[in-house]
Amino acid sequence: MCPWCYIGKRRLEQALDSIDDVEVELRWRPFQLDPTLPVEGRDRQEYLETKFGGPERAREIYDRIKQAGNDEGLAFNFDAIAVSPNTIDAHRVIRWASNEGQDIQDRLVERLFKDFFMDGANIGNHAVLVAAAAAAGMDESVVAALLSTDQDKEAVSEEIAVAQKMGVTGVPCFIIDNKYAVMGAQASDQIAAAIKQAADMKAVGAPGTEN
């Protein structure tokens, strides 16, 4: 539900396209900026105005984000978003997608970003999540059945707690080789440089890069 994460995804893709001598495996990890949101979510406008201290401030911040999105080819449609959702169930589906392969997980994440930021869909809604999973290539009946249970809720929460202990306080955050972090939606060349540096350190056997 963070637009900077969608912008960060585009910049990461550009970074990876610019690297031809490093093999990269991408995995999406969970993080909740606001786990206190109720299961049904909260009115989006009210939520943003409370978070940013009024409608004018919220509008100012999101106008800047919209311009940043345009620069990356993302036509954010913030006016279409009615609900700020609780994302725990979306993170569960993303976790399950990792078992299907990197491509399917990435397609699912892209679909959820589009559903929320372009179409205004409530990505806390199970029907929306099942449709997104099916579009990404997952078995919708399996996803629907799992969503009706508490499967992996605790595992997702534990993974978020681990990230917080590692010092992650916001998103996007790119963790490279489980050792190095690039915080924020940095420019693509900065992300690419960090990936190359981590690969170079691993290649020369720098301390802590044996894995």
C-alpha positions in Angstrom: 0.0 0.0 0.0 3.1 2.3 -0.1 3.4 4.0 -3.5 7.1 4.4 -3.1 7.3 0.6 -3.2 5.8 0.5 -6.6 8.2 3.3 -7.7 11.0 1.3 -6.1 10.0 -1.8 -8.0 10.3 0.0 -11.3 13.7 1.4 -10.3 14.9 -2.1 -9.3 13.8 -3.5 -12.6 15.8 -0.8 -14.4 18.8 -1.6 -12.2 18.5 -5.3 -13.0 18.2 -4.6 -16.7 21.5 -2.6 -16.5 23.4 -5.5 -14.9 24.5 -8.3 -17.3 27.3 -9.9 -15.3 25.5 -10.7 -12.0 22.8 -13.3 -11.6 20.1 -12.0 -9.3 17.3 -14.0 -7.6 14.5 -11.7 -6.4 12.3 -12.5 -3.5 9.6 -10.3 -2.0 9.4 -10.1 1.8 6.6 -8.8 4.0 6.5 -5.5 5.9 3.5 -3.7 7.4 3.8 0.1 7.9 0.6 0.0 9.9 -0.4 -3.4 11.3 -3.1 -1.6 13.5 -5.4 -1.1 10.5 -8.6 -3.2 11.0 -9.3 -6.2 8.8 -11.9 -4.3 6.8 -9.4 -1.4 6.3 -10.1 2.3 6.9 -11.5 5.2 4.8 -8.5 6.2 2.7 -9.0 10.0 2.7 -9.6 10.0 6.5 -6.5 7.8 7.0 -4.2 10.0 5.0 -5.5 13.2 6.5 -4.9 11.8 10.0 -1.5 10.5 9.1 -0.2 13.7 7.5 -2.0 16.3 9.5 -4.8 17.5 7.3 -6.1 17.4 3.7 -3.7 20.0 2.3 -0.6 18.4 3.6 -1.8 15.0 2.3 -2.6 16.4 -1.1 0.8 18.1 -1.3 2.7 14.9 -0.4 0.7 12.7 -2.9 1.1 15.3 -5.7 4.8 14.8 -5.4 4.5 11.0 -5.3 2.3 11.2 -8.4 5.0 13.1 -10.3 7.6 10.6 -9.2 5.4 7.8 -10.4 4.9 9.6 -13.8 8.6 9.8 -14.1 8.7 5.9 -13.9 5.8 5.4 -16.2 3.3 4.8 -13.4 -0.1 6.5 -13.7 -1.2 6.5 -10.1 -4.9 6.9 -9.7 -5.1 7.8 -6.0 -8.6 9.2 -6.3 -9.8 5.7 -7.1 -8.6 4.3 -3.7 -11.5 4.3 -1.2 -9.9 2.0 1.5 -6.5 1.8 3.1 -6.4 -2.0 3.7 -4.7 -4.2 6.2 -2.2 -6.1 4.1 -1.5 -9.2 6.2 -3.5 -11.4 3.9 -1.9 -9.9 0.8 1.5 -10.8 2.3 0.3 -14.3 3.0 -0.5 -14.8 -0.7 2.8 -13.3 -1.7 4.5 -15.8 0.6 2.7 -18.7 -1.0 3.6 -17.4 -4.4 7.3 -17.7 -3.5 6.8 -21.5 -3.5 5.6 -21.3 -7.2 8.7 -19.5 -8.4 10.3 -16.1 -8.7 8.3 -15.2 -11.9 4.9 -16.0 -10.3 5.7 -14.1 -7.1 6.8 -11.0 -9.1 3.7 -11.2 -11.3 1.5 -11.3 -8.3 3.2 -8.3 -6.6 2.9 -6.4 -9.9 -0.8 -7.3 -10.1 -1.5 -6.2 -6.5 0.3 -2.9 -7.1 -1.8 -2.3 -10.2 -5.0 -3.4 -8.5 -4.5 -1.0 -5.6 -2.8 2.1 -7.2 -4.5 2.1 -10.6 -7.8 0.4 -10.1 -8.5 1.3 -6.4 -9.2 -2.3 -5.5 -9.2 -3.3 -1.8 -6.2 -5.7 -1.6 -7.3 -6.8 1.8 -10.4 -8.3 0.2 -10.2 -12.1 -0.3 -11.9 -12.1 -3.7 -9.5 -9.5 -5.0 -6.5 -11.5 -3.7 -7.8 -14.7 -5.2 -8.3 -13.0 -8.6 -4.8 -11.6 -8.4 -3.3 -15.0 -7.5 -5.1 -16.6 -10.4 -3.9 -14.0 -12.8 -0.3 -14.6 -11.6 -0.6 -18.3 -12.3 -1.5 -19.7 -8.9 -4.3 -22.2 -8.2 -7.2 -19.9 -7.1 -9.1 -22.7 -5.3 -6.0 -23.5 -3.1 -5.5 -19.8 -2.4 -9.1 -19.2 -1.5 -9.0 -22.2 0.8 -5.9 -21.1 2.5 -7.1 -17.5 3.0 -10.1 -18.8 4.9 -7.7 -20.1 7.5 -5.0 -18.5 9.6 -2.3 -20.3 7.6 1.1 -18.5 7.8 -0.3 -15.4 9.6 2.1 -16.0 12.4 5.0 -16.8 10.0 4.4 -13.5 8.2 4.3 -11.6 11.4 7.5 -13.2 12.6 9.3 -12.3 9.3 8.2 -8.7 9.7 9.6 -8.8 13.3 12.9 -10.1 12.0 13.1 -7.3 9.5 12.5 -4.8 12.3 15.2 -6.3 14.4 17.6 -5.9 11.4 16.8 -2.2 11.5 14.2 -2.0 8.8 11.9 0.9 9.7 10.3 1.7 6.4 9.8 0.6 2.8 11.0 0.1 0.2 14.1 -1.6 1.5 16.3 -3.7 -0.7 18.2 -6.3 1.2 21.1 -7.7 -0.9 22.6 -11.1 -0.1 21.0 -11.0 3.3 23.7 -8.6 4.4 23.4 -5.2 2.9 20.5 -2.8 2.7 19.5 0.0 0.4 16.8 2.1 2.1 14.2 4.0 0.1 13.3 4.2 -3.6 16.8 5.1 -4.6 17.7 5.8 -8.2 18.2 2.7 -10.4 21.9 3.4 -10.9 22.4 3.4 -7.1 20.6 0.1 -6.7 22.6 -1.4 -9.5 25.9 -0.2 -7.9 24.9 -1.7 -4.6 24.2 -5.1 -6.2 27.5 -5.0 -8.1 29.4 -4.1 -5.0 27.9 -6.9 -3.0 28.7 -9.4 -5.8 32.3 -8.1 -6.0 32.8 -8.5 -2.3 31.4 -12.0 -2.4 33.6 -12.9 -5.4 36.8 -11.8 -3.5 35.7 -13.6 -0.3 35.2 -10.5 1.9 34.4 -11.4 5.5 30.8 -12.3 6.0 30.2 -13.1 2.3 30.9 -16.9 2.4 27.2 -17.9 2.0 
